[in-house]
Every structure is written in C-alpha cells, then in structure tokens.
Amino acid sequence: MAYGRGAAAVRAIDEVSLEITHGEFIAVVGPSGCGKSSLMKLISGLHPPASGTLTFEGRPVTFNDPRVATSLGRTPPPSDAELRMIREELDPAGVYTR
C-alpha cells in the first residue's frame, strides 16, 4: 500500500501476509508511524492495495460495488463528497485539515 503516485509515492506497507481464523481476536500494536492505521485501511477496503491481493475466504475482495462490502458485513467507505462534508463539519475553519 502506498500514499501518493509515481516517484513521490510513499510505501506505507510492504509484503504483509495475515491470516485470521473464524472467532479469532487479534490486536495490532506498534509505535507511531509503523503502519497500523494503513493496515486497517487496507483490510477494511478504505484504501486499495498497490499490488497483490486481499482475500476473504479464499476469494479476492474488491469494494467497488457497495453490495460486496455489505455482503461481507461492513459498510462501504464514504464517498469523497461525504468525507469533505464530514471534514467541514468537524473542522469548519480548516485548522486541522491543511
């Protein structure tokens, strides 16, 4: 997973393999900046992988269709317009989003 494009892209996560079995509880811990939030964004479908695949029960997962996300028991990520509206409501002066 990377943020940005081309030569300016910053690789946040590289070569991750994770298997979670049914009923298993896991915790992701680590120092600030190590990729915990990026991993959660990747797993939840909020950010697509730069390469490789994300699978659920052996099938590739894509969240382009909200019905797929719903069938996996999650709510599709908000659209860019919804995110802008939320950001404006939480930070109307733009102090924290510059």
N, C-alpha and C positions, 0 to 999 in steps of 0.2 A: 504494500500500500504506500502511495506517495502523495504528497501535497504539492500542487503546482504541476507545471508541464515543462517538457524539454530539459535543457541544461539547468534550469532554475529549480527543477523538482527536488524535493527533499524526501528521501525514503524514510518512512516512519516505522515500517515493519518489513522484515525480510525473512524469508524461509521459516514460516511458522507452520507447525503441524499440531493440531489439538483434537483430541477425541474425548467427547463427554458422553458417558453412557446414561441410559434412562434412569432417572431417580438420583443421579449423582449430583452433589453440591460442590461447586468449586469457588475459589476466590482468586482474584488477580491482584497481586500486590507488587509494589516496586517503587523506586524513587521517582520523583517528579521528572517528567520528560522521557521516561523509558518506553512509552507506547501503550500504556494501559487503556486510555481512552480511545486511542486509534484502533486497538484490537476490538474494543466493544463496538465501535462504529462499523468496523468491518464485519463482525459477526452478526450484528443486527441489520445489516443491509443499508445503513445510512451512508456508507462510502464503499464504492466498488473496489475489488482488488485490482492492483496494477497488472498482475499476472497470476496464473494459477487458478484454482477453483475453490469455491465454497460449496460444500455438500451437506445435505441433510438426509439422513437415512440412505446414503449412497447415491443420491441424485443431486446434480448441480442445482444450485439455488440462484435465481435472479429475482430481483424485486421490481422489475419494470412494470409488472402487472400487479396492482393492489390486491387482486383476488388471490394471488400466490402467497403474498405476505399474510393475508388473513387466514388462509388455509393452514399456515404454519403456526398460527396462534399469536401473531404480532400485528400491530397496527402499522400501516405503511408510513414511511417518513413524511414529514410535512413538505409541501412544495416550497420553492424559493420565495414565492409571494407570501405564503403563510409565515415563513421564517422572518422575512422583513417586517411583517406586521407585528409579530411577537417581539422582535428586537426593538421596534419603535415604541411599543407599549412599555417594555421593561426599562428602556434607556432613551427617553424622548429627546434628551439633549445630545445624544451620541457620544457621551463621555467615554464609555467603555467599549464602543464598537468601532473606533477609528483605527 
